[in-house]
């Protein structure tokens, strides 16, 4: 891994592809054990979680399903603090075990809004799974059962995460240079 440039920012390596794969497999094993006999519905939040959700789904060893919801709260490198649902949930969630799959949990406001929305659809249970968690940034209390990595409050890119829609295709995760 080397320093890369995306638009006006330079990024340096933070988490390697090998580390990501190892942690995704561990999270999938935990979900497979915890959810045995439940056929959970993974509800992946687009756009950022699509790479993580695909890799996670392939590693889960129990029957499971996946669907997608698109929410927006980012502009450039800064969260707007306002979550706007773009594409809604179409599945019947009554009696279902739902696992929200996120790329990154920072303030927790997106997840909180999703849990509230999902709760009106009578699921059996709702769980949270994230690739990255920034515990120091949480603004709401959440029970995050599955987190592959806990990271500091740095701006990152790669493995589905973007900077103004660029860098999602990177296999590793990078942190903006000067903030490492």
C-alpha positions in Angstrom: 0.0 0.0 0.0 1.2 3.5 -0.8 0.1 7.1 -0.5 -2.7 7.9 -2.9 -4.4 11.1 -4.1 -8.1 11.5 -4.6 -9.2 15.0 -5.8 -7.5 17.5 -3.5 -6.5 15.1 -0.6 -3.7 12.6 0.0 -4.4 9.4 1.9 -2.1 6.9 3.5 -2.7 3.2 4.3 -4.7 2.4 7.5 -6.1 -1.2 7.2 -4.9 -3.7 4.7 -7.1 -5.9 2.5 -5.9 -9.0 4.3 -6.9 -7.5 7.7 -10.3 -6.6 6.4 -10.9 -10.1 5.0 -9.9 -11.7 8.3 -12.2 -9.4 10.4 -15.1 -9.8 8.0 -14.8 -13.6 8.3 -14.8 -13.3 12.1 -17.9 -11.1 12.1 -19.6 -13.5 9.7 -18.8 -16.5 12.0 -20.2 -14.6 15.0 -23.4 -13.8 13.1 -23.7 -17.4 11.8 -23.4 -18.7 15.4 -25.7 -16.1 17.0 -28.4 -16.3 14.3 -28.5 -20.1 13.8 -32.0 -21.2 12.8 -33.2 -17.6 12.2 -32.7 -16.8 8.5 -31.8 -13.2 9.1 -32.4 -10.4 6.6 -29.3 -8.3 6.1 -30.4 -4.7 5.4 -27.3 -3.1 3.8 -27.1 0.7 3.8 -26.0 2.0 0.4 -23.7 3.2 -1.1 -20.9 2.6 1.4 -21.7 -0.8 2.7 -22.1 -2.6 -0.6 -18.6 -4.1 -0.6 -18.7 -5.1 3.1 -22.2 -6.5 2.7 -21.2 -8.6 -0.3 -18.1 -10.0 1.4 -20.0 -10.6 4.7 -22.9 -12.4 3.0 -20.5 -14.7 1.2 -18.9 -15.6 4.6 -22.2 -16.2 6.5 -22.8 -20.0 6.7 -26.5 -20.0 7.6 -29.5 -19.3 5.4 -29.9 -15.6 5.1 -31.2 -12.9 2.8 -30.1 -9.4 1.8 -31.8 -6.2 0.8 -30.7 -2.6 0.5 -31.7 0.8 1.7 -30.2 4.1 0.6 -29.8 6.9 3.1 -27.8 10.1 2.7 -26.2 12.3 5.4 -22.8 13.1 4.0 -21.4 15.9 1.8 -17.8 15.7 1.0 -15.9 14.8 4.2 -18.5 16.1 6.6 -21.8 14.7 7.8 -24.7 17.1 7.3 -26.3 15.7 10.5 -29.5 15.3 8.6 -30.5 11.8 7.3 -32.7 11.6 4.2 -34.2 8.3 3.2 -33.7 7.9 -0.6 -34.7 4.3 -1.3 -37.0 2.7 1.3 -37.4 -0.8 2.7 -39.7 -2.9 0.5 -39.6 -6.3 2.4 -42.2 -7.4 4.9 -40.3 -7.3 8.2 -43.0 -8.8 10.4 -41.5 -11.4 12.7 -38.1 -11.2 10.9 -34.6 -11.0 12.4 -33.0 -7.9 10.8 -29.3 -7.1 10.7 -28.6 -3.5 9.6 -25.2 -3.6 7.8 -23.3 -0.3 7.7 -19.9 0.7 6.4 -19.2 3.0 9.3 -21.0 4.2 12.4 -20.0 7.6 13.6 -22.7 9.7 15.3 -25.2 6.8 15.2 -28.0 9.0 14.0 -28.4 7.1 10.7 -28.7 3.8 12.5 -31.1 5.3 15.1 -33.4 6.5 12.3 -33.3 3.1 10.6 -34.1 1.3 13.9 -37.1 3.6 14.4 -38.3 3.1 10.9 -37.8 -0.7 11.0 -39.5 -0.9 14.4 -42.8 0.3 12.9 -42.7 -2.9 10.7 -42.9 -5.4 13.6 -39.6 -7.3 13.2 -38.8 -9.9 15.8 -35.4 -8.3 16.5 -33.0 -5.7 15.0 -29.2 -6.0 15.2 -26.4 -3.7 14.1 -23.3 -4.8 12.1 -20.7 -2.3 10.9 -17.3 -2.6 9.3 -16.0 0.5 11.2 -17.1 2.1 14.4 -15.9 5.5 15.7 -16.9 5.1 19.4 -15.7 8.6 20.3 -18.2 10.1 17.8 -21.4 8.4 19.0 -24.2 10.9 19.8 -26.7 8.3 20.7 -26.6 5.1 22.7 -26.6 2.0 20.4 -26.2 -1.7 21.0 -23.7 -2.5 18.2 -23.2 -6.2 18.4 -21.0 -6.7 15.4 -18.2 -4.3 14.6 -15.2 -5.4 12.6 -12.9 -2.4 13.6 -13.0 0.4 16.1 -11.2 3.5 14.7 -10.4 7.0 15.8 -12.2 10.0 14.3 -10.3 10.2 11.1 -11.6 10.6 7.5 -11.1 7.4 5.6 -11.6 6.0 2.1 -11.6 2.6 0.4 -13.4 -0.7 0.6 -16.7 0.9 -0.3 -16.1 4.2 1.5 -15.7 7.3 -0.6 -14.5 10.8 -0.9 -17.0 12.6 -3.1 -17.9 9.3 -4.7 -14.2 8.4 -5.4 -12.1 5.7 -3.9 -14.8 3.1 -3.2 -12.9 0.6 -5.4 -9.8 0.6 -3.3 -9.2 -2.9 -1.7 -7.5 -1.3 1.4 -8.7 1.4 3.8 -6.8 4.7 3.8 -6.8 7.6 6.2 -6.4 11.2 5.0 -2.8 12.3 5.3 -2.0 14.6 8.2 -4.8 13.2 10.3 -3.2 9.9 11.1 
